[in-house]
């Protein structure tokens, strides 16, 4: 049975699938800044999205990996949420620069990319927070 989208396992499952699809679409169709000025993904982002999507899906579905990483799903999702929020904030900070290259890896100059990182970060942290037992809050 599939997990709820608002649990760490659900985030890794659905978020991993979305990242993998986004990475593949980035390589195939969304890499031209002239064709898609509001939302395009450069090579660094496509590699990162594809890699993270594959890793997320692997730690949920690959036998052996899923049992090894299951106790850490929440912490993995918290880490991903923090990273996504960092890149959202950083993307908004550098969006006005002529060459907003992020650490030599990716460009985060378009607003929809930054909004996507913001949504993913909030989704991840909410899913991780919801998974915490009520007594521990």
N, C-alpha and C positions, 0 to 999 in steps of 0.2 A: 504494500500500500504506500502511496506517495505521501510524503510529509507535507504538513502545512507550509505555506510559503513564509510564514512568520515564525519559523523555528530555525535554529542553526542548520539542521540537516536540510530543511526546505530551502533556506537561503543558498546553501552550497549546491543543491540540486538544480533549482530554477535559475539562480544567479549564474551558476557554472554553465548551464545551457545557453543562457542569454549572452554571456561573455564569449563563449565559443562561436555562436552564430554571429555576433557583432565582429569578432576578429576575422572570421571568414568573409563576411560581407565587406569588411574594410579592405581586405586584400583584393577582392573581386570588383567592388563597385564604389566604395565610399572613400577612396584615397585621392580623388581629384578635387583640390581646393577651388578650382575654377568652376567645376560643375556643381559642387555642393558647398558654397561659401559659409553657410550657417552650421553645417555639420559634416565634417570630413575627418577621417582618421588617417594619420600618417603611419609609416612602416613600424616605428617603435611601438605605437599604441596597438597596432594590429598584432604584433608579436606578443606583447604583454597580455592583451585580452585573450588571445588564443591559448597561450600557455596557462594563464590563470583558470580559464574555463576547463581545460583538460585536467588540470590538477584537482580542481574542485569536484568534478565529476568522478575522477578516479578515486579520491578518498571516500566517496560515498558508495560507489558501485563495484569497485574492484575487490574481489574476495581477498582477505588478508589485510589489505590497506584499510578497508572500512572498519574492521575490528580493531586494528591498531590505532586509528585516528579518531574513532567514535567518541572516546572520552574527552577529546580535545576540540570537538566541533565548535563549541561555544567560544573558546579562546581564539581559534582560527578565524571565526567570523568577526570577533571583536577586532582582531588585528587588521582584517580586510576593511572593516568599517572605518577604522582610524586612517588607514592608508588612502581610502577613497575620499574621505573628508579633507585630508591633507592636499590631495591633488585638486580637489574642487576649489579649496581656498587659494592654493597657489595659482591655479588657472585663472581665477578671477583677478588675482593680483597682477599677473603678467599680461592680461588680455589686451592692454593698450600698447604694449611694446611692439616695436617693428619686427623683432625676431624673438618671440617668447619660447625659445627652446628650453625644455625642462631637463636639466642635468645632461644635456647632449643626447637624450633618448627620444623625446616626443614633443610635439607642439600642442599646447593647450590654449590656443587663442580663440577658439570659437565658442560662443556662449552655450550651445546645446551640449557640447562635450562636458563643460564644467557643471552644467545642471545635471547631466547624467551621473557624474561622479558624486555630486551632492545627494541625489536620490538614492544611489547605491549605498553610500555611507550611512545615511539615515536608516535605510531598510536593514542593513546589516546590524547596526547597533540596536535597533528596536527588536529585531529577531533574537539577538543575544540576550538583551535585557529581559524579554518575555520568558525566555527559557529558564531564568533563575527561579529557584523555588521561592514561594511567597515568604517563607520564614526567613530566608536569607536577605530579603530586601530591607 
